[in-house]
Amino acid sequence: MDTSKRVTVYFDSDVHKALRLRAAASDRSVSDMVNDAVRASLAEDAADLEAFSKRRNEKSVSFESFVTGLKRRGKL
């Protein structure tokens, strides 16, 4: 069952105007556009977490040692 929840979000005035104009031009509601944007952001986060999980057992290399290796190999 799909239930919607009401929430108050404050946008900068320019962002709000752009969002309203984009919604009108695409014949969509501002709510639909915001929901899609949040879903896309959450999906990206889920993909990042999955990638981190898959690489959990890989050896970690510090930035300093990586740069030192680049210098040693004449790359820097």
MDTraj code that builds the backbone (N, CA, C; nanometers):
import mdtraj as md
import numpy as np

residues = "MET ASP THR SER LYS ARG VAL THR VAL TYR PHE ASP SER ASP VAL HIS LYS ALA LEU ARG LEU ARG ALA ALA ALA SER ASP ARG SER VAL SER ASP MET VAL ASN ASP ALA VAL ARG ALA SER LEU ALA GLU ASP ALA ALA ASP LEU GLU ALA PHE SER LYS ARG ARG ASN GLU LYS SER VAL SER PHE GLU SER PHE VAL THR GLY LEU LYS ARG ARG GLY LYS LEU".split()
xyz = np.array([
    [0.0845, -0.1188, 0.0000],
    [0.0000, 0.0000, 0.0000],
    [0.0887, 0.1246, 0.0000],
    [0.0684, 0.2121, -0.0967],
    [0.1478, 0.3332, -0.1103],
    [0.0808, 0.4463, -0.0329],
    [0.1469, 0.4917, 0.0734],
    [0.0932, 0.6036, 0.1497],
    [0.1903, 0.7191, 0.1420],
    [0.1371, 0.8365, 0.1206],
    [0.2195, 0.9563, 0.1141],
    [0.2220, 1.0232, 0.2496],
    [0.3328, 1.0865, 0.2796],
    [0.3479, 1.1631, 0.4024],
    [0.3747, 1.3076, 0.3655],
    [0.3157, 1.3949, 0.4402],
    [0.3342, 1.5366, 0.4161],
    [0.4559, 1.5845, 0.4941],
    [0.5372, 1.6694, 0.4303],
    [0.6566, 1.7233, 0.4935],
    [0.6767, 1.8667, 0.4441],
    [0.7377, 1.9472, 0.5254],
    [0.7691, 2.0839, 0.4864],
    [0.9162, 2.0921, 0.4492],
    [0.9441, 2.1434, 0.3306],
    [1.0806, 2.1600, 0.2825],
    [1.0965, 2.3055, 0.2408],
    [1.2073, 2.3646, 0.2799],
    [1.2339, 2.5033, 0.2436],
    [1.3412, 2.5069, 0.1360],
    [1.3098, 2.5705, 0.0227],
    [1.4032, 2.5870, -0.0880],
    [1.4451, 2.7328, -0.0962],
    [1.5661, 2.7568, -0.1465],
    [1.6035, 2.8933, -0.1820],
    [1.5033, 2.9402, -0.2870],
    [1.4745, 3.0680, -0.2897],
    [1.3705, 3.1174, -0.3800],
    [1.4013, 3.0875, -0.5266],
    [1.5271, 3.1001, -0.5666],
    [1.5631, 3.0711, -0.7055],
    [1.5464, 2.9223, -0.7387],
    [1.5823, 2.8364, -0.6447],
    [1.5664, 2.6927, -0.6659],
    [1.4178, 2.6580, -0.6756],
    [1.3379, 2.7187, -0.5899],
    [1.1939, 2.6935, -0.5924],
    [1.1318, 2.7381, -0.7244],
    [1.1730, 2.8540, -0.7715],
    [1.1202, 2.9033, -0.8990],
    [1.1591, 2.8100, -1.0134],
    [1.2858, 2.7679, -1.0157],
    [1.3313, 2.6771, -1.1206],
    [1.2557, 2.5446, -1.1142],
    [1.2338, 2.4957, -0.9946],
    [1.1609, 2.3707, -0.9766],
    [1.0170, 2.3817, -1.0248],
    [0.9513, 2.4908, -0.9908],
    [0.8132, 2.5125, -1.0371],
    [0.8068, 2.5231, -1.1889],
    [0.9009, 2.5968, -1.2481],
    [0.9034, 2.6115, -1.3940],
    [0.9283, 2.4775, -1.4620],
    [1.0214, 2.3997, -1.4081],
    [1.0514, 2.2680, -1.4650],
    [0.9318, 2.1749, -1.4519],
    [0.8644, 2.1801, -1.3379],
    [0.7453, 2.0972, -1.3166],
    [0.6361, 2.1337, -1.4167],
    [0.6142, 2.2616, -1.4357],
    [0.5108, 2.3057, -1.5298],
    [0.5464, 2.2656, -1.6726],
    [0.6731, 2.2802, -1.7087],
    [0.7158, 2.2483, -1.8448],
    [0.7067, 2.0990, -1.8739],
    [0.7227, 2.0173, -1.7705],
    [0.7188, 1.8723, -1.7912],
    [0.5849, 1.8115, -1.7520],
    [0.4896, 1.8959, -1.7181],
    [0.3546, 1.8522, -1.6791],
    [0.3591, 1.7522, -1.5643],
    [0.4432, 1.7836, -1.4667],
    [0.4572, 1.7006, -1.3467],
    [0.4400, 1.7883, -1.2243],
    [0.4147, 1.7261, -1.1119],
    [0.4052, 1.8040, -0.9885],
    [0.5438, 1.8209, -0.9269],
    [0.5575, 1.9250, -0.8474],
    [0.6823, 1.9469, -0.7751],
    [0.7079, 1.8271, -0.6835],
    [0.6044, 1.7763, -0.6199],
    [0.6197, 1.6600, -0.5317],
    [0.6753, 1.5398, -0.6061],
    [0.6241, 1.5125, -0.7258],
    [0.6749, 1.3998, -0.8041],
    [0.8222, 1.4188, -0.8381],
    [0.8585, 1.5401, -0.8744],
    [0.9981, 1.5668, -0.9100],
    [1.0902, 1.5525, -0.7885],
    [1.0478, 1.6021, -0.6735],
    [1.1285, 1.5910, -0.5525],
    [1.1398, 1.4441, -0.5110],
    [1.0300, 1.3704, -0.5161],
    [1.0337, 1.2270, -0.4835],
    [1.1316, 1.1532, -0.5740],
    [1.1280, 1.1805, -0.7039],
    [1.2198, 1.1151, -0.7978],
    [1.3651, 1.1497, -0.7667],
    [1.3899, 1.2758, -0.7339],
    [1.5275, 1.3181, -0.7029],
    [1.5782, 1.2507, -0.5753],
    [1.4930, 1.2410, -0.4750],
    [1.5330, 1.1757, -0.3501],
    [1.5550, 1.0265, -0.3734],
    [1.4671, 0.9630, -0.4500],
    [1.4854, 0.8204, -0.4813],
    [1.6184, 0.7966, -0.5546],
    [1.6493, 0.8833, -0.6491],
    [1.7751, 0.8699, -0.7242],
    [1.8954, 0.8847, -0.6309],
    [1.8887, 0.9780, -0.5395],
    [1.9976, 0.9976, -0.4443],
    [2.0118, 0.8764, -0.3527],
    [1.9012, 0.8231, -0.3049],
    [1.9056, 0.7053, -0.2185],
    [1.9566, 0.5827, -0.2938],
    [1.9193, 0.5694, -0.4212],
    [1.9679, 0.4576, -0.5026],
    [2.1188, 0.4681, -0.5219],
    [2.1691, 0.5899, -0.5412],
    [2.3128, 0.6110, -0.5548],
    [2.3841, 0.5735, -0.4250],
    [2.3260, 0.6128, -0.3120],
    [2.3836, 0.5755, -0.1826],
    [2.3860, 0.4240, -0.1659],
    [2.2790, 0.3570, -0.2050],
    [2.2723, 0.2110, -0.1940],
    [2.3790, 0.1456, -0.2811],
    [2.4003, 0.1979, -0.3995],
    [2.5039, 0.1444, -0.4889],
    [2.6430, 0.1647, -0.4290],
    [2.6658, 0.2818, -0.3685],
    [2.7946, 0.3079, -0.3032],
    [2.8169, 0.2108, -0.1876],
    [2.7151, 0.1903, -0.1055],
    [2.7274, 0.0989, 0.0076],
    [2.7558, -0.0436, -0.0387],
    [2.6928, -0.0849, -0.1481],
    [2.7176, -0.2176, -0.2031],
    [2.8626, -0.2298, -0.2509],
    [2.9114, -0.1257, -0.3176],
    [3.0498, -0.1268, -0.3657],
    [3.1469, -0.1324, -0.2481],
    [3.1202, -0.0558, -0.1428],
    [3.2058, -0.0590, -0.0245],
    [3.2053, -0.1984, 0.0372],
    [3.0880, -0.2589, 0.0429],
    [3.0749, -0.3926, 0.1007],
    [3.1560, -0.4947, 0.0219],
    [3.1514, -0.4873, -0.1104],
    [3.2246, -0.5805, -0.1956],
    [3.3755, -0.5656, -0.1801],
    [3.4202, -0.4436, -0.1478],
    [3.5642, -0.4175, -0.1386],
    [3.6144, -0.4189, 0.0053],
    [3.5301, -0.4591, 0.0989],
    [3.5627, -0.4544, 0.2406],
    [3.6937, -0.5266, 0.2733],
    [3.7208, -0.6379, 0.2076],
    [3.8383, -0.7190, 0.2396],
    [3.9632, -0.6829, 0.1598],
    [3.9536, -0.5809, 0.0758],
    [4.0712, -0.5386, -0.0003],
    [4.1700, -0.4662, 0.0903],
    [4.2970, -0.4793, 0.0563],
    [4.4007, -0.4111, 0.1313],
    [4.3847, -0.2602, 0.1146],
    [4.3967, -0.1873, 0.2214],
    [4.3861, -0.0422, 0.2198],
    [4.5237, 0.0195, 0.1997],
    [4.5306, 0.1256, 0.1198],
    [4.6552, 0.1965, 0.0948],
    [4.6336, 0.3414, 0.1339],
    [4.7205, 0.3938, 0.2183],
    [4.7070, 0.5337, 0.2581],
    [4.7469, 0.6249, 0.1426],
    [4.6978, 0.7447, 0.1454],
    [4.7306, 0.8429, 0.0432],
    [4.8809, 0.8688, 0.0401],
    [4.9385, 0.8833, 0.1586],
    [5.0815, 0.9135, 0.1678],
    [5.1660, 0.8037, 0.1036],
    [5.1348, 0.6783, 0.1333],
    [5.2145, 0.5696, 0.0761],
    [5.1919, 0.5584, -0.0746],
    [5.0724, 0.5902, -0.1200],
    [5.0451, 0.5873, -0.2636],
    [5.1290, 0.6922, -0.3359],
    [5.1309, 0.8140, -0.2807],
    [5.2095, 0.9219, -0.3411],
    [5.3586, 0.8883, -0.3365],
    [5.4034, 0.8309, -0.2256],
    [5.5435, 0.7893, -0.2147],
    [5.5768, 0.6877, -0.3234],
    [5.4876, 0.5932, -0.3485],
    [5.5082, 0.4948, -0.4543],
    [5.5137, 0.5587, -0.5919],
    [5.4296, 0.6572, -0.6146],
    [5.4327, 0.7292, -0.7429],
    [5.5678, 0.7984, -0.7627],
    [5.6170, 0.8626, -0.6572],
    [5.7478, 0.9299, -0.6655],
    [5.8574, 0.8280, -0.6927],
    [5.8543, 0.7149, -0.6203],
    [5.9568, 0.6123, -0.6342],
    [5.9594, 0.5555, -0.7773],
    [5.8423, 0.5472, -0.8391],
    [5.8355, 0.4926, -0.9763],
    [5.8554, 0.6007, -1.0824],
    [5.8865, 0.7236, -1.0391],
    [5.9121, 0.8323, -1.1334],
    [5.7874, 0.8885, -1.1992],
    [5.6718, 0.8652, -1.1397],
    [5.5461, 0.9170, -1.1962],
    [5.5170, 1.0596, -1.1517],
    [5.5845, 1.1031, -1.0458],
    [5.5685, 1.2409, -0.9968],
    [5.7011, 1.3108, -0.9943],
])
top = md.Topology()
chain = top.add_chain()
for i, resn in enumerate(residues, 1):
    res = top.add_residue(resn, chain, resSeq=i)
    for name in ("N", "CA", "C"):
        top.add_atom(name, md.element.get_by_symbol(name[0]), res)
traj = md.Trajectory(xyz[None], top)
